[in-house]
Amino acid sequence: MTHYGLQTLDFMERVKKFEAEMPPLLLEMSRLLQRMIEEIERPQLEDVQRMQGELRRLIGDTGQLIALCGSEGKLCGQCPFGSYLPTGFSFASPEQPLCLPWIVLTNPDAQKQPQ
């Protein structure tokens, strides 16, 4: 059985609670991470990089995420990925990439694929 930390549990609860209200792209990205959480007990770097690559493929470009999230994270309060925002930050954006979708699009290290 997989044991979840508080943030991961919050993520899973937000997916369930807000799934009917989430835009399709956000729901699809959330389902991808949810599957990884449920299926892989101890993800390795390659698992994380593969998941990040799939998120990048789903998102396409920053324009789609800006259209979805705005520039000040209008969905952060209910967005499952918002559960991972550091304490004190109320939103993630292209200039402040604090959630997984923004990180995979803006952080060069997140864009490296396994060799």
Solvent accessible surface area in square Angstrom, and as a share of the most:
residue,aa,sasa,rsa
1,M,202,0.90
2,T,28,0.16
3,H,148,0.66
4,Y,83,0.31
5,G,47,0.45
6,L,153,0.76
7,Q,93,0.41
8,T,26,0.15
9,L,77,0.38
10,D,48,0.25
11,F,0,0.00
12,M,20,0.09
13,E,96,0.43
14,R,44,0.16
15,V,0,0.00
16,K,152,0.64
17,K,148,0.63
18,F,35,0.14
19,E,65,0.29
20,A,102,0.79
21,E,110,0.49
22,M,13,0.06
23,P,37,0.24
24,P,113,0.71
25,L,31,0.15
26,L,1,0.01
27,L,46,0.23
28,E,88,0.40
29,M,1,0.00
30,S,0,0.00
31,R,76,0.28
32,L,25,0.12
33,L,15,0.07
34,Q,33,0.14
35,R,118,0.43
36,M,21,0.09
37,I,23,0.12
38,E,89,0.40
39,E,131,0.59
40,I,56,0.29
41,E,85,0.38
42,R,179,0.65
43,P,62,0.39
44,Q,107,0.47
45,L,117,0.58
46,E,85,0.38
47,D,27,0.14
48,V,47,0.27
49,Q,22,0.10
50,R,143,0.52
51,M,16,0.07
52,Q,21,0.09
53,G,19,0.18
54,E,55,0.25
55,L,0,0.00
56,R,42,0.15
57,R,160,0.58
58,L,27,0.13
59,I,0,0.00
60,G,50,0.48
61,D,84,0.43
62,T,55,0.32
63,G,41,0.39
64,Q,88,0.39
65,L,0,0.00
66,I,76,0.39
67,A,80,0.62
68,L,21,0.10
69,C,14,0.08
70,G,21,0.20
71,S,67,0.43
72,E,118,0.53
73,G,7,0.07
74,K,146,0.62
75,L,25,0.13
76,C,18,0.11
77,G,69,0.66
78,Q,46,0.20
79,C,10,0.06
80,P,0,0.00
81,F,0,0.00
82,G,8,0.08
83,S,11,0.07
84,Y,63,0.24
85,L,22,0.11
86,P,55,0.34
87,T,141,0.82
88,G,81,0.78
89,F,93,0.39
90,S,90,0.58
91,F,55,0.23
92,A,1,0.01
93,S,3,0.02
94,P,30,0.19
95,E,146,0.65
96,Q,50,0.22
97,P,47,0.29
98,L,42,0.21
99,C,10,0.06
100,L,34,0.17
101,P,4,0.02
102,W,1,0.00
103,I,50,0.26
104,V,0,0.00
105,L,25,0.12
106,T,48,0.28
107,N,56,0.29
108,P,100,0.63
109,D,96,0.50
110,A,8,0.06
111,Q,80,0.36
112,K,121,0.51
113,Q,90,0.40
114,P,50,0.31
115,Q,223,0.99
